[in-house]
């Protein structure tokens, strides 16, 4: 009888420990996850069997297995699949369904939030979420608009809201306009994208100050650029946050010399997760950003493994991407994924 009581007590303690495990929230640029079918409504011809990249079932399935490996290895860090995954550069809902159907990802029981966007190449942003952790209540897309936009079209911002452990959350994912034509000449478009996201986040928080906001995506600007520090109002020092501020844990990560993509022998950190003050400090509720280990210096994490990195040649150390030009590399992405932990 004593042995049974002890075993029961041990199980209760063990389950209590699991219940208190922090949740991972991550973002990953999947880098051109297209299916192999030509869609006449978008410019996807290069990603077809007859196209310049000879994109066929073998290459597509290799890409799916690569994404499965990364997501599963992130889960393996603490034996817990990410609760929310923001995603960019996917062609449609079908390719998202193919990712979550991979055998090692099925136990996460992921659900999808996705909207088709007006991007000319047909690439969208989306979310995976675990319904056992994030209780979805609704979702919507926010279009990118600006004065004198002309024929320019880019990705929508996708939003979803619900609760985690009973606390209200509002998630946003975006892929801001690129630096095509140069960083300076295109900066106004990314600043406009930042203003749209900030306005939406502020409006939600004004309606309910208890809502905790996470804005994530490939912003095509570094964590220290004005579009993020001024446009989103993302601060570096968590100890100096004011109630209406936002916090970017990746500013310090970038300043320490780390990045998520490499260009001309230097690192950029375009992949960010920016959170509201109450999610940074738990000024409302109990959930807040936490560190997975007290020994780690930062609240923001970049996930890398040797298999995701070029091991030789001129670009040794860069992310191992799917293509270089039209030459198939069999890699993962030209970006590394980022993530944070939220817990009590």
N, C-alpha and C positions, 0 to 999 in steps of 0.2 A: 504494500500500500504506500509506504514512504517513497519507494522508487517511482511509483506512478505519479504521486503528487509532485515529486521533484521534476519528473519529465514534463508534466503539464505546466509547471511554473517556468521551466526553461523555454518551452515553446511560446508561452505568453510574452516573455522577455524578448525572445527572438523576433516575434511578429511586431512587437512594439518598436524594436530597432528598425525593422523594415519600413514601418509606417512613418518614421521620422527621416527617412532617407531623402536628401534634397533632390529636386527634379532638374533635369537638364533641359535647357532651351537652346536650340542651335539654329544656325543658318549655314546653307551650303549652296554655292553656285554650281549647278550640275554641268555646266559648260556644254551647251548645244545638245541637249537630249531630244533628238528628233526621232520620229518613227521612220520607216523606209518608204512610206507612201507619199506620192506627190499630191499636195493639196493645191489646187489651182487658185485658191484665194490668197495665198501667201507666197513669199519668196523662199521656198524650201528646196528648190531643185537640186542644189549641190548635195543635199542629204537624201539622195535616192540612189538606187543601184546604177542608174544611168548617169548620175551626176558626177561632178568633178571629184568628189570624195569616194565614189563607188561605195556608198553607204548601204550595206546589205545586212541580212539577218545575222551573219556571223559577227560583224562589227557591233551591231546593235546589242546583241546578247552579251558580248564581251563587256560593253559599257554597263549593262545592267548588273552583271556580276561584280564589276569594280565598285559600283555604288553600293551594292549590298555589302561588300567587304568593309568599306569605310564605315557605313552606318552600324554594322554589327560590331566592329572593333571599338567604336565610340561607346556603344552599349556595354561592351565588355569591361570598360574602365572600372565600373562599379556594379556590373551585372544588372543594369537598369537601362532600358531603351529611353532615348530622349522623349520627353512628354510632348514637346512642340518642335517641329522642324520647319523653318522657313526655307523656301527653295526658289531659285531663279533659273532662267534659261531652259525651260521645258516647253515642248511644242503644244501639248494638249493634255487632257485628262487621261487619255489612254496610256501614255507613257508613264504617268504617275502610278496608275494602277499596276503596270508591269513591274515597277520598282517594289511596291509594297507586297507584291505576290511572290517575291523571291523567298526561298525556303527559310533563310535565316532571319528574315524580317517578319514573317507571319505571326510569331508569338506576340509581337507588339500590337497586333490588331489595329493597325493604323487606319484612320479615316482621312479623307481628302477635302480640302476647301480650295477650289480653283475656279477662275473665270477666264474666258478667252479675252485677250486684249487686242487693241488695234495695231500692235507692232507689225511693221511690214514683213519682217521675217517670221512672224508668228510665235515668237518666244514670249512666255508668260511667267508670272510668279504664282506661288501656291503655298499651301501649308499641308503637312502631315500632322496629325495630332492623335494622341492616345485617349480614347473616350473614358478609360478608367481613371484618368488623372484630370484631363481638361473636359469639363462638361459644357459642350457647345450650346450656345443659345441663339446665335445668329451670325451672319456674315454678309459682307457687301464689298463691292469694288468702288474705288474712287478714281475717276479718270484724271489724266494729266492734261491740264489746260493752261494756256498762257496767251497773252496778247501777241498779235502778229505771228501766230503759230503757223499759219499757212498750211502746207501739206504735211508738216512734221507730225509723226505719230510715234508714240512710245508705249512702254508697258504701263498698265494700270497699277494702282496700289491696291492690294487685297487686304481686307480687314476681317477679323473674326473676334467674337466676344463670348464670354461665358465665365465659369468659375473654376478655380483650383482650390481644393480643400475649403470650399464655401466662400472664398474671397473672389470679388469680381476682377476680371482681367480683360484687357483690350489689346489684341496683337495686330501689328501691321507689318507687311512685308512689301518691299519695293526693289526695283532695279532701275536706278536713276539713269538719265541720258548719259551717253558715253562721252569720252573726250575727243571724239572725231573732229578734226580740224584744229585740235590743240586745247590744252586745259583752259587757258584764258578765254578764248573766243566762245567756248561752250559753257563757261562757268555759270552764266545767268540761268541756263536751263536746269542745272542741278540745284541752284538756289531756289528756283521756283518749285521744284519737287520737294525740297525741304520745307518750304513755306506751307505747301499743301498738307504735308504730314503733320507739321507742328500745329496748324490750325485745327485739324481733325482731332488730334490728341488733346489739345487744350479744351476743345468743345466737349469732349467726352468727360474730361476731368471736372469741368465746370458743372456739368449736369449731375455728376456723382463723384465727389472728391475722394471716395474710397476706392475708385477704380484704379488698378495698377496697369500701367501702359508699358509695352515693349515694342519699339520700332526697330526693325531689322532689315538688312538687305545688302546688296552690292550697290553702294552709293557712288561708285566711280570717282570718289574723292577720298582722301586720307582722313583718318580720325581727327587730325589737327586742322583740316581745311575749314574755311569760313562757312561753307554750306552746312557743316555739321556743328561746329562750335557756336556759330551765330544763328544760322537758319533754324536748326533744331534746338539751339540753346543748350547743347550737351556740354556739361562741365567735367573737369578732370578730377577734382578733389571731392571725394564723397563726404568729407567732414565739413565742407563749406556750403552744402546744398541748402537752398531756400525752398519753401513749400511748392512753388510753381516751376522749379528747375527740373532739368533732366540730367542724367548721368551716363557717361560713356566710359566703361571700364577699359576700352581698347586704346584710349589716348596714351596711357602709361605704357601699354604693351608696345605700341609703335615707337614711342620715345626710347624704349629700351633696345631698339634695333630689330624687332621682329615684325614680320608682315605676312600677308596672305597671298600675295602674288609678286612676281619679280619682273622688272623691266629695265633693260639697259644696266644690268649689274647693280640695281638698287631695289630695295623692298618697299612695296606699298601695302597699306592696310585699308582696302576699300570695303571690306566685309565687317559690318558693325552691328552691334546690338545696343541700342540706346534705351534707357529705362527711366521711368518717372521717379521723382524724389521719394514717393511713398514706397515704391518697390526697392529703392536703394537703401532706405533706412527703416522701413516698417513703421513710419509715422502713423499709418493707418493699418489695422490688421496686424498679423504676425509674420506673414511671408515676406522675405526680402532676399536680396542677392547675398550669397554666401560663398566661401572658398571651400573647395573640396578637401584641402589640406591646409592646416595652419602654417605650414612651411612655405606655401606658395605665395609669391609676392603680390599677385594681381587677382582681380575678380574676373577678368576676361581670359579665355583659353583659346589657343589655336591648336587644332588637332593635326599632327603630322606623324607619319610613319615612314621608314626608309623606302618601302615599296611605292609610296606616293611621290617620290623625289627622284629626279634624274641623277644617276650615279656617276656619269662620265660625260666627256665632251665639253663643248664651248659653254653650254648652259647647265653645267653640273651644279646641283643644289636647287635648281628651279623646280616648281611643281611639274610632275610628269603628266602631260596633257594628252588628250585624245588624238589630236592631229597637230602637226607642224606644217602649215600650209595645207597641202592635200596629201601629205604623207602620214599614214596611219601609225600612231605610236602605241596604241593599245593602252593608253594611260587613263587617268581618273578625271582630272579637271585642271584647268590653269589657275584655280584658286584652292586654297586650303579652307576647310570649314572652321567656323568659330562657334563657341558655346559659352554659356554661363550656367551657374547653379542658383536655384531659388529654394529656400527652405526656411525653417523656423530656428 
